[in-house]
């Protein structure tokens, strides 16, 4: 009986570690002095020829989806990316996210494209998993479509963490 109690206790401790680890928010100060909060990007899609990492970034007022596609175009071509992101969620609705910025980070080894989540859509993104993203990748292909296979719940879970901390 004592062994079962210890097993149950260890199980609950492990679950609590997993829950707190999911809300491991990082922050950085931008050049203009703005504090940005973010999570490490999660791999949403990967094949031999392309991959896509996604995370949520916020200044506590606006929420952004940050995409890190691979391969990505040169800086000259990448700065031409201005089209909106089309996201399909598990609620079978299509959401259009406005392009906000294209950044080359870590000595230009990573391209990150930020898309603004409309304030009216934050609730949906915090309740439903991501299914597909359609991105117009200027300089590479016309439209890249990613049907998510991995971590479909990452956007939802990251938003839940941010929204829970604000309450």
C-alpha positions in Angstrom: 0.0 0.0 0.0 2.8 2.4 0.9 4.5 1.6 -2.5 1.2 2.6 -4.3 1.1 5.9 -2.4 4.7 6.7 -3.4 4.0 5.8 -7.0 0.9 8.1 -7.1 2.9 10.9 -5.4 5.7 10.6 -8.0 3.2 10.6 -10.8 1.6 13.9 -9.6 5.0 15.5 -9.1 6.0 14.6 -12.7 2.7 16.0 -14.1 3.2 19.2 -12.1 6.7 19.6 -13.6 5.4 19.1 -17.1 2.7 21.7 -16.5 5.1 24.4 -15.2 7.6 23.6 -17.9 5.0 24.4 -20.6 4.8 28.0 -19.3 8.5 28.7 -19.4 8.2 32.3 -20.7 11.4 34.0 -21.8 11.8 37.8 -22.4 14.1 40.2 -24.2 14.3 44.0 -24.6 14.1 45.3 -28.1 16.3 48.2 -29.4 13.4 50.6 -28.8 13.1 49.5 -25.2 10.0 47.4 -25.6 9.9 44.2 -23.5 8.9 41.2 -25.5 7.8 37.9 -24.0 8.1 34.6 -25.9 8.5 30.8 -25.8 11.0 28.7 -27.5 9.7 27.9 -31.0 8.0 24.5 -31.4 8.5 22.4 -34.6 5.1 22.2 -36.3 6.2 20.7 -39.6 9.3 19.0 -40.9 10.3 17.1 -44.0 13.7 16.5 -45.7 13.2 19.7 -47.8 11.4 22.2 -45.4 10.4 22.8 -41.8 8.4 25.3 -39.8 8.9 26.4 -36.2 6.2 28.5 -34.5 5.9 30.4 -31.2 3.9 33.1 -29.6 5.4 36.5 -29.0 3.7 39.3 -27.0 4.4 42.7 -25.6 1.4 42.0 -23.2 -0.8 44.2 -25.4 -0.6 42.4 -28.7 -0.1 38.8 -29.6 2.0 37.6 -32.5 2.6 34.3 -34.2 6.3 34.1 -35.1 7.1 31.7 -38.0 10.6 30.4 -38.6 10.5 28.6 -42.0 13.4 26.6 -43.4 14.6 27.1 -46.1 14.1 30.9 -46.2 14.9 33.5 -48.9 17.8 35.9 -48.8 17.5 39.0 -46.7 16.8 41.1 -49.8 14.0 38.8 -50.9 12.7 38.0 -47.4 12.1 41.7 -46.7 9.6 41.6 -49.5 7.3 39.2 -47.5 4.3 41.4 -46.7 1.3 39.1 -47.3 -0.9 38.0 -44.5 -0.8 34.5 -42.9 -3.9 32.3 -43.4 -4.4 29.9 -40.4 -6.9 27.0 -40.2 -7.8 26.0 -36.7 -9.5 22.9 -35.4 -12.8 24.8 -35.2 -12.9 24.6 -39.0 -12.6 28.3 -39.4 -10.1 30.3 -41.4 -8.2 33.2 -39.8 -6.2 35.9 -41.5 -3.3 37.3 -39.5 -1.8 40.6 -40.6 1.9 40.6 -41.5 3.7 42.7 -38.9 7.5 42.3 -39.5 10.1 40.1 -41.1 13.3 39.8 -39.0 16.6 38.0 -39.6 18.0 37.0 -36.2 21.1 35.2 -34.8 23.5 36.7 -37.4 21.0 36.1 -40.2 20.9 32.4 -39.6 17.2 32.4 -38.8 14.4 34.3 -40.6 11.4 35.1 -38.3 8.2 36.5 -39.7 5.7 38.0 -37.2 2.0 38.0 -37.8 -0.5 39.9 -35.6 -3.3 37.9 -34.1 -6.5 40.1 -34.2 -7.8 40.9 -30.7 -11.1 39.3 -31.7 -9.3 36.0 -32.6 -7.1 35.6 -29.5 -9.8 33.6 -27.8 -10.2 31.1 -30.7 -6.4 30.7 -30.9 -6.3 29.9 -27.2 -9.1 27.3 -27.5 -8.4 25.4 -30.7 -5.3 23.6 -32.1 -3.7 24.8 -35.3 -4.3 22.6 -38.4 -2.8 24.4 -41.4 -0.9 27.6 -42.3 -0.6 29.1 -45.8 2.3 31.5 -46.3 3.2 33.5 -49.4 7.0 33.0 -49.3 8.2 35.8 -51.6 11.3 34.7 -53.5 10.9 31.0 -53.1 7.5 29.7 -54.1 4.1 31.2 -54.5 2.3 29.8 -51.5 3.7 27.3 -49.0 1.0 25.3 -47.3 1.9 23.5 -44.1 -0.4 20.8 -42.7 0.7 20.5 -39.1 1.8 17.1 -37.9 3.7 18.0 -34.7 2.8 20.1 -31.7 -0.6 21.3 -33.1 -1.5 22.4 -29.6 1.6 24.6 -29.0 0.0 27.9 -30.1 -3.0 27.2 -27.9 -0.9 26.1 -24.9 1.4 29.1 -25.2 -1.5 31.6 -25.5 -3.2 29.9 -22.5 0.0 30.5 -20.5 0.2 34.2 -21.4 -3.6 34.7 -20.7 -3.4 32.8 -17.4 -0.5 35.0 -16.2 -2.5 38.1 -17.0 -5.5 37.1 -15.0 
